[in-house]
Amino acid sequence: MNLTLGLDEPEAALRARACEAIGVAREHLRDLRIARRSLDARRASGGGRHFRFVIHVDVVVEGMPTGETFDGASRTGRVKPLAPPQQLQLAAADVAKRPDRVVVVGAGPAGLFAALVLAESGVPVDLIERGGELRSRGRALAGFLNGRRPDPENNLLFGEGGAGTYSDGKLYTRVDHPLSHPILETFVACGAKPEIVFDSRAHIGTDRLHAILPALRERLIDAGVQFHWNTQVSGLRFHEGGGARAITGVETNNGEVACDAVLLAIGHSARDTWEHLLRDGVKIEARASQLGVRIEHPQALIDAGRYGTGPEAARLGASYYGLVCRAEKGAPGGHSFCMCPGGQIVASVNTPGHLCTNGMSNSRHSSPFANAAIVTGVGPREFGDGVFAGVDYQRALEARFFDEGGKDYTAPAQRASDFLKGRESTSLKATSYKFGVVPGRIDLLLPSTVRDGIARALTAFNRQISGFASEEGMLVGVETRCSAPLRIPRDPDTFRARDIANLYPVGEGAGYAGGILSAAIDGAAAAQALLKNPD
Ligand SMILES: Cc1cc2nc3c(=O)[nH]c(=O)nc-3n(C[C@H](O)[C@H](O)[C@H](O)COP(=O)(O)OP(=O)(O)OC[C@H]3O[C@@H](n4cnc5c(N)ncnc54)[C@H](O)[C@@H]3O)c2cc1C
């Protein structure tokens, strides 16, 4: 049930409030757990702000409650029976098939949690990752920053932890899935703060993620997972018999690895791997995706827009936004994406000669900048037909922005007010982007649909956060890798790829997730399906 709590009220007050809401005597309340907590910072009807927490609680009570209050709360749906908690590991009785060996490709959230489910359910796993462990990845990134030459295998997208290792570590997802709870509990067991399990704006932060990943790695090694770092899968080996094709192993730069099944968790940037898969006969389809630019503001401007300037605002920390402007009457819409409060803009690059932005933050959200992507949807109408048309569209834009920035990862930038007026910015504000920015006509560099969607979105968002589209908003581009423009079709129940009996495409690179938590859920759910479904 949902309860409210003032900013200064202690959590203990929830017990009395819960009992009152369901008509249960205090002594009959056995347990109360916060399942979700969000901050309500909306304006009251008089215009002022009244801050409060909205808290969803799960309770355990002695006996089945009866009485008018409880019946009323049940009838209106205010209280519901709790579903039994789910586990990541399967009990032996639930395992219909235990393969001798499974290869998991990719050590991002989808691959790591798939490997965890399999290994802790007793299946030997080879986890193959083209990038290196955290430490060597960090060295490669420092080399990129100093020498302005990206390492194609160890970068912000590839290496231990996958694409979210240098991120805000936001863990909220629109997917309401029973596996999200055990996954969040796993992060906590590896060192994340307990609040991430229920906080509606839960985030871990890059600094903490870098302590959590080695702990998760140790747990996987203890469960028997064999890691193959700096090892790139470049092809699939098949047993060609009657019926569906079946994989017998994978080819890598370090030799072949035999297996009974492959969980493919390659993320949205392994463009070469998609090409290898297509060559090997894996069905791949084009799909619509989103792209746009990053926008950065002083965090103080966003805080004033979200929380006002009253005394309570200072206690609430760096504020967040998630804004949407719908497409209407043929005019494109836009939305904010991957907002990083108190963060920095980063070069999310794995291919030399391409520029792509993204954002990250530390756990304290302590930088004076707030950034987010502002993106609009693009599909075959924009990029044409063909499986790789969306990828080529991304590539062309990334190369255009790289060239315009001076070919050294300096990024073109434009003030939001100048973008809307269609003119170059004569001066730029300082940004958090470490490679630096130069004035550029982002309004002309972007395709017209994307430009128009972003322009409509900026205008709408300026009504919600004063100054959003002013000279204080710096656009830095280009942001192309918001989602995979491809999908590897699979059966919705068994998670198996079409026509290949033992291939399980998962996570963002297969087109089934968008974010750390949803990718982890997809990987874990696919691993469970692999064990539950007999051939
Ligand atoms: C800078 C940045 C910030 C982000 N911030 C957030 C955030 O705050 N919150 C959020 O929810 N999401 C965030 N995201 C998105 C999130 O990281 C992804 O949605 C998520 O990581 C997808 O998980 P995945 O496991 O499907 O793929 P990935 O994390 O992309 O992992 C795929 C892995 O597969 C490996 N791989 C690819 N091809 C091969 C091959 N042929 N052989 C071997 N290995 C291979 C790659 O090296 C990579 O490590 C961010 C992304 C970036 C880039």
The ligand as an ORCA input file, in Angstrom:
! r2SCAN-3c Opt
* xyz 0 1
  C      28.265      6.285    -20.618
  C      27.011      5.469    -20.397
  C      26.195      5.762    -19.316
  C      25.053      4.991    -19.074
  N      24.304      5.269    -17.969
  C      23.292      4.436    -17.628
  C      22.606      4.595    -16.398
  O      22.919      5.454    -15.580
  N      21.584      3.743    -16.125
  C      21.201      2.761    -17.010
  O      20.269      2.012    -16.711
  N      21.835      2.597    -18.181
  C      22.876      3.392    -18.502
  N      23.549      3.204    -19.683
  C      23.078      2.139    -20.584
  C      23.510      0.773    -20.029
  O      24.865      0.801    -19.755
  C      23.171     -0.316    -21.012
  O      21.778     -0.278    -21.261
  C      23.538     -1.682    -20.460
  O      24.896     -1.731    -20.125
  C      23.227     -2.768    -21.488
  O      23.638     -3.992    -20.959
  P      24.036     -5.225    -21.874
  O      24.588     -6.232    -20.956
  O      22.905     -5.578    -22.734
  O      25.186     -4.697    -22.849
  P      26.562     -3.970    -22.522
  O      26.582     -3.390    -21.191
  O      26.806     -3.059    -23.673
  O      27.621     -5.155    -22.526
  C      27.954     -5.838    -23.690
  C      29.344     -6.418    -23.516
  O      29.574     -7.335    -24.577
  C      30.922     -7.239    -24.989
  N      31.016     -7.737    -26.365
  C      30.435     -7.216    -27.478
  N      30.747     -7.950    -28.560
  C      31.529     -8.952    -28.120
  C      32.173    -10.027    -28.790
  N      32.064    -10.211    -30.105
  N      32.940    -10.880    -28.071
  C      33.074    -10.706    -26.711
  N      32.482     -9.677    -26.026
  C      31.712     -8.836    -26.735
  C      31.221     -5.762    -24.865
  O      32.591     -5.535    -24.742
  C      30.441     -5.373    -23.610
  O      31.233     -5.409    -22.462
  C      24.704      3.950    -19.961
  C      25.512      3.674    -21.073
  C      26.652      4.406    -21.292
  C      27.514      4.099    -22.495
*
